[in-house]
């Protein structure tokens, strides 16, 4: 009886242990409470800031390239051998400054002969005119000597012009960019002997989109920033009216004073074109979104708590951010969650304290 009692006691203890261990595995660890059910019609919460439009100067920021105001390939107008080189490449020349001179060859002799012939024809004409006045010579003789004198005058003018053309000069003030002939070279009529560029003023050429070209007009002021931070003020001198087929942009040229020719052609330039005063909102580029039709704009919440999409136009960009025009004067701009809501949807708007702008006066 004593052995059987010990066996029963051991079995009872084993069963008790199994029950205790099982109860710990099943119910000992606390489970998190179930998440409350979200109503399907509950409004989405978005962050908004109260934004008011301010008066700003609309500005078009572009990147362009500096170009010479004029570039001319100077060509020989008479033939001959280069006898003197009077200007080197890179030289700054005044209008009329000589670049090179051709050998005189027989030009001096032809000029002297033409001068002598003209003097003779002039004496003959004067004598015939005096005799005709006294009826000692016919009017035919007078007409003949007059024609001979005019022919001699034309030959004299041609000889003088050919002599003058032996000196090839700069047609305007500029920089001698190229001189493909050297001392002793023989040039023919219409051979290129020099390339002259005018750098004062210098032009900055930019491409303006078809949406903005209507607001750019000749005579408008423009700010130009050059490599190294140098600034310049220019004036719009040309507005293209035919778009480039590939880019659908229009060429605009700005003339910038360059009296010391420090601005070289071919440099990259940043151009800021003022387009007039307008009202706009400063925003972070992150709030920009697209409508279903692909239109650029922003989303806002109206007084009824409904999302409204507003098309917008970039006006300028500066330290305050991106300025958008074409918007209402005041709006609750969605700055958090705009990508998760759509126009017409009801939302719960809460102030976005991180992006809220400082208090500002009206306008």
C-alpha positions as CSV (number, residue, x, y, z in Angstrom):
1,X,0.0,0.0,0.0
2,X,2.9,2.3,0.7
3,X,4.4,1.8,-2.8
4,X,1.1,2.4,-4.6
5,X,0.5,5.6,-2.7
6,X,3.9,6.9,-3.7
7,X,3.1,6.2,-7.4
8,X,-0.2,8.0,-7.2
9,X,1.4,11.0,-5.5
10,X,4.1,11.2,-8.2
11,X,1.5,11.0,-11.0
12,X,-0.5,13.8,-9.4
13,X,2.5,16.0,-9.2
14,X,3.4,15.4,-12.9
15,X,-0.1,16.2,-14.1
16,X,-0.1,19.4,-12.0
17,X,3.2,20.4,-13.6
18,X,1.9,19.8,-17.2
19,X,-1.2,21.8,-16.5
20,X,0.9,24.7,-15.0
21,X,3.4,24.8,-17.9
22,X,0.6,24.7,-20.5
23,X,-1.3,27.5,-18.8
24,X,1.9,29.6,-19.0
25,X,2.4,29.0,-22.7
26,X,-1.1,29.8,-23.6
27,X,-2.1,32.6,-21.4
28,X,1.0,33.8,-19.7
29,X,2.3,36.3,-22.4
30,X,0.1,39.4,-22.7
31,X,-1.1,40.1,-26.2
32,X,-1.4,43.7,-27.5
33,X,-4.9,45.0,-27.6
34,X,-6.5,44.9,-31.1
35,X,-6.2,48.2,-33.1
36,X,-9.4,50.1,-33.2
37,X,-11.2,49.7,-36.5
38,X,-10.8,52.7,-38.9
39,X,-14.0,53.9,-40.4
40,X,-13.9,53.8,-44.2
41,X,-15.5,57.3,-44.4
42,X,-13.1,59.0,-41.9
43,X,-11.4,62.1,-43.5
44,X,-7.7,62.0,-44.2
45,X,-5.6,64.3,-42.0
46,X,-3.3,66.7,-43.9
47,X,-1.0,69.5,-42.8
48,X,-1.7,73.0,-44.1
49,X,-0.3,76.5,-43.9
50,X,-2.1,79.8,-44.3
51,X,-0.5,81.5,-47.3
52,X,-1.1,85.0,-48.6
53,X,0.1,86.4,-51.9
54,X,2.6,89.2,-52.0
55,X,3.6,91.7,-54.7
56,X,6.8,90.6,-56.4
57,X,8.6,91.3,-59.7
58,X,8.1,88.4,-62.0
59,X,11.5,87.2,-63.3
60,X,12.6,84.9,-66.0
61,X,15.9,83.2,-65.2
62,X,17.8,81.8,-68.2
63,X,21.2,80.6,-69.1
64,X,22.8,81.9,-72.3
65,X,26.1,82.4,-74.1
66,X,28.0,85.6,-74.9
67,X,28.5,86.4,-78.6
68,X,30.2,89.2,-80.5
69,X,28.0,92.1,-81.5
70,X,29.4,91.8,-85.0
71,X,31.8,89.5,-86.8
72,X,33.2,90.4,-90.2
73,X,35.5,88.5,-92.4
74,X,37.6,91.2,-94.1
75,X,38.5,90.4,-97.7
76,X,40.9,91.8,-100.2
77,X,39.4,94.2,-102.8
78,X,42.5,94.2,-105.0
79,X,45.3,91.7,-105.8
80,X,48.9,92.0,-104.7
81,X,51.6,90.8,-102.4
82,X,51.5,91.5,-98.6
83,X,54.3,94.0,-98.1
84,X,53.5,95.1,-94.5
85,X,51.7,93.4,-91.6
86,X,50.4,96.2,-89.4
87,X,48.3,94.4,-86.7
88,X,48.7,91.1,-84.9
89,X,46.0,88.6,-83.8
90,X,44.2,89.7,-80.6
91,X,44.9,93.4,-81.2
92,X,42.2,95.9,-80.3
93,X,41.8,98.1,-83.4
94,X,40.0,101.4,-83.9
95,X,37.8,102.0,-86.9
96,X,40.0,102.6,-89.9
97,X,43.1,101.2,-88.3
98,X,45.3,99.4,-90.9
99,X,45.7,95.7,-90.7
100,X,48.1,95.1,-93.6
101,X,49.3,96.8,-96.8
102,X,49.9,95.3,-100.2
103,X,52.9,96.1,-102.3
104,X,52.3,99.2,-104.6
105,X,53.5,97.4,-107.7
106,X,52.4,99.5,-110.7
107,X,49.6,101.3,-108.8
108,X,51.7,104.5,-108.5
109,X,52.5,104.5,-112.2
110,X,48.9,103.9,-113.2
111,X,47.7,106.7,-110.8
112,X,50.2,109.1,-112.3
113,X,49.2,108.3,-115.8
114,X,45.5,108.7,-115.0
115,X,46.2,112.1,-113.3
116,X,48.1,113.3,-116.4
117,X,45.5,112.1,-118.8
118,X,42.7,113.8,-116.8
119,X,44.7,117.1,-116.7
120,X,45.1,116.9,-120.5
121,X,41.4,116.2,-121.2
122,X,40.4,119.0,-118.8
123,X,42.5,121.5,-120.7
124,X,41.1,120.3,-124.1
125,X,37.5,120.7,-122.8
126,X,38.2,124.2,-121.3
127,X,39.7,125.3,-124.6
128,X,36.9,123.9,-126.7
129,X,34.4,125.6,-124.5
130,X,36.0,129.0,-124.8
131,X,36.3,128.7,-128.6
132,X,32.6,127.6,-128.8
133,X,31.6,130.7,-126.9
134,X,33.2,132.8,-129.7
135,X,31.9,130.6,-132.4
136,X,35.4,129.3,-133.3
137,X,34.5,125.7,-132.4
138,X,31.4,123.6,-132.9
139,X,29.2,122.3,-130.2
140,X,30.1,118.8,-131.3
141,X,33.8,119.5,-130.4
142,X,32.7,120.7,-127.0
143,X,30.6,117.6,-126.4
144,X,33.5,115.3,-127.5
145,X,36.0,116.9,-125.2
146,X,33.6,116.8,-122.3
147,X,33.1,113.0,-122.8
148,X,36.8,112.5,-123.0
149,X,37.3,114.4,-119.8
150,X,34.6,112.4,-118.0
151,X,36.2,109.1,-119.1
152,X,39.6,110.3,-117.9
153,X,38.0,111.3,-114.5
154,X,36.5,107.8,-114.1
155,X,39.9,106.2,-114.8
156,X,41.5,108.5,-112.3
157,X,39.0,107.6,-109.7
158,X,39.5,103.9,-110.3
159,X,43.3,104.3,-110.0
160,X,42.9,106.2,-106.7
161,X,40.5,103.6,-105.4
162,X,42.8,100.7,-106.3
163,X,45.7,102.5,-104.6
164,X,43.6,103.0,-101.5
165,X,42.5,99.4,-101.4
166,X,46.2,98.3,-101.1
167,X,45.9,99.2,-97.5
168,X,43.4,96.9,-95.8
169,X,41.8,98.5,-92.7
170,X,39.4,97.7,-89.9
171,X,35.8,98.6,-91.0
172,X,34.8,99.2,-87.3
173,X,36.4,99.2,-83.9
174,X,37.0,95.6,-82.7
175,X,39.4,92.8,-82.0
176,X,41.5,91.1,-84.7
177,X,40.4,87.6,-84.1
178,X,42.2,86.0,-87.1
179,X,44.7,86.9,-89.8
180,X,45.2,84.0,-92.1
181,X,47.9,85.7,-94.4
182,X,51.5,86.5,-93.5
183,X,54.1,88.8,-94.9
184,X,54.9,87.9,-98.5
185,X,51.7,86.1,-99.2
186,X,50.0,86.9,-102.5
187,X,46.3,87.6,-102.2
188,X,43.6,87.8,-104.9
189,X,40.4,89.8,-105.0
190,X,37.9,88.4,-102.5
191,X,40.5,86.4,-100.5
192,X,39.9,86.5,-96.7
193,X,42.7,88.3,-95.0
194,X,41.3,89.0,-91.4
195,X,38.4,88.3,-89.1
196,X,37.3,91.3,-86.9
197,X,34.9,90.9,-84.0
198,X,33.1,93.7,-82.2
199,X,32.9,93.0,-78.4
200,X,31.5,96.4,-77.2
201,X,28.7,95.9,-76.6
202,X,28.8,92.1,-76.2
203,X,25.6,90.1,-76.8
204,X,24.1,87.4,-74.6
205,X,21.9,85.0,-76.5
206,X,19.3,83.1,-74.6
207,X,16.4,80.8,-75.6
208,X,12.9,81.7,-74.3
209,X,10.0,79.3,-74.1
210,X,6.9,79.9,-76.1
211,X,4.9,80.4,-72.9
212,X,7.1,83.4,-71.8
213,X,8.1,85.0,-75.1
214,X,5.0,87.2,-75.2
215,X,6.2,89.0,-72.0
216,X,9.7,89.9,-73.4
217,X,10.0,93.1,-75.4
218,X,13.0,95.0,-76.9
219,X,14.3,97.7,-74.6
220,X,13.7,95.7,-71.4
221,X,16.5,95.8,-68.8
222,X,18.2,92.5,-67.9
223,X,20.7,91.5,-65.2
224,X,23.6,89.3,-66.3
225,X,25.9,87.2,-64.1
226,X,29.1,86.0,-65.7
227,X,31.5,83.2,-64.5
228,X,33.4,84.4,-61.5
229,X,30.4,86.3,-60.1
230,X,30.9,89.5,-62.3
231,X,27.6,91.3,-62.8
232,X,26.4,93.4,-65.7
233,X,23.3,95.3,-66.8
234,X,22.1,94.8,-70.3
235,X,19.2,95.7,-72.6
236,X,17.1,93.4,-74.8
237,X,17.9,94.3,-78.4
238,X,16.3,91.5,-80.3
239,X,13.3,89.2,-79.7
240,X,12.9,86.4,-82.2
241,X,9.6,85.8,-83.8
242,X,10.3,82.4,-85.4
243,X,10.7,79.4,-83.0
244,X,13.5,76.9,-83.4
245,X,11.8,73.7,-84.9
246,X,13.6,71.3,-82.5
247,X,13.0,73.1,-79.2
248,X,10.1,75.5,-79.9
249,X,12.0,78.3,-78.2
250,X,12.7,81.8,-79.4
251,X,16.1,83.5,-79.5
252,X,16.5,86.7,-77.5
253,X,19.6,88.9,-77.5
254,X,20.8,91.2,-74.7
255,X,23.4,93.8,-75.3
256,X,25.8,94.4,-72.4
257,X,28.3,97.3,-72.3
258,X,31.9,96.0,-72.6
259,X,34.1,99.0,-73.0
260,X,37.3,97.4,-71.8
261,X,36.5,94.1,-73.7
262,X,36.9,92.1,-70.5
263,X,33.9,89.9,-71.4
264,X,34.9,87.4,-74.0
265,X,32.7,85.7,-76.5
266,X,31.6,82.1,-75.8
267,X,31.2,82.5,-72.1
268,X,28.2,81.1,-70.1
269,X,26.0,83.8,-68.7
270,X,23.1,83.7,-66.3
271,X,20.4,86.1,-67.3
272,X,17.5,87.5,-65.2
273,X,14.7,89.1,-67.2
274,X,12.2,91.2,-65.2
275,X,8.7,90.6,-66.6
276,X,6.7,93.1,-64.6
277,X,5.0,93.2,-61.1
278,X,2.6,90.5,-60.1
279,X,1.2,88.8,-56.9
280,X,2.6,85.4,-56.0
281,X,3.0,82.9,-53.1
282,X,6.4,81.8,-51.9
283,X,6.3,78.0,-51.5
284,X,8.6,75.0,-51.2
285,X,9.0,73.1,-54.5
286,X,7.9,70.0,-52.5
287,X,4.3,71.2,-52.5
288,X,4.0,71.2,-56.3
289,X,1.9,68.5,-57.8
290,X,0.2,67.6,-61.0
291,X,-3.5,67.4,-61.9
292,X,-5.0,64.4,-63.6
293,X,-4.5,66.3,-66.8
294,X,-0.8,66.9,-66.1
295,X,-1.2,70.6,-65.2
296,X,1.3,72.0,-62.7
297,X,-0.2,73.4,-59.5
298,X,-0.9,73.1,-55.8
299,X,-3.6,71.6,-53.5
300,X,-5.4,73.5,-50.9
301,X,-8.3,73.1,-48.5
302,X,-11.3,75.3,-48.8
303,X,-13.7,76.5,-46.1
304,X,-15.8,73.3,-46.4
305,X,-12.8,71.1,-45.7
306,X,-12.5,69.9,-49.3
307,X,-9.4,69.5,-51.4
308,X,-9.1,72.0,-54.3
309,X,-6.5,71.9,-57.0
310,X,-5.2,75.3,-58.2
311,X,-3.2,75.6,-61.4
312,X,-0.1,77.8,-60.8
313,X,2.7,79.4,-62.8
314,X,6.3,79.7,-61.6
315,X,7.1,83.4,-61.3
316,X,10.6,83.5,-59.9
317,X,12.9,81.6,-57.5
318,X,15.0,83.1,-54.8
319,X,16.1,82.6,-51.2
320,X,12.5,82.5,-50.0
321,X,11.7,79.6,-52.3
322,X,9.7,79.2,-55.5
323,X,7.1,82.0,-56.2
324,X,3.9,80.8,-57.8
325,X,1.4,83.1,-59.5
326,X,-2.1,82.6,-60.8
327,X,-3.4,81.6,-57.3
328,X,-6.0,83.1,-55.0
329,X,-4.7,85.9,-52.7
330,X,-5.3,83.7,-49.7
331,X,-5.4,79.9,-49.4
332,X,-4.8,77.0,-47.0
333,X,-2.0,75.3,-48.8
334,X,-1.5,71.6,-48.2
335,X,2.1,70.9,-47.3
336,X,1.8,67.4,-45.8
337,X,-0.1,64.6,-47.4
338,X,-0.9,66.4,-50.7
339,X,0.2,63.3,-52.6
340,X,-2.4,61.1,-50.8
341,X,-5.5,63.2,-51.5
342,X,-7.3,64.2,-54.6
343,X,-9.4,67.2,-55.6
344,X,-13.0,67.0,-54.2
345,X,-12.0,64.8,-51.3
346,X,-12.9,65.9,-47.7
347,X,-10.0,66.1,-45.4
348,X,-9.2,67.1,-41.8
349,X,-6.8,70.0,-41.9
350,X,-4.2,70.6,-39.2
351,X,-1.6,73.4,-39.0
352,X,1.8,72.5,-40.3
353,X,3.9,74.3,-37.7
354,X,7.2,73.2,-39.3
355,X,6.4,75.0,-42.6
356,X,4.1,77.8,-41.4
357,X,5.5,81.1,-42.6
358,X,6.2,84.0,-40.2
359,X,3.4,86.5,-39.6
360,X,3.2,89.1,-42.4
361,X,1.2,92.2,-43.1
362,X,-1.6,92.4,-45.7
363,X,-0.4,91.9,-49.3
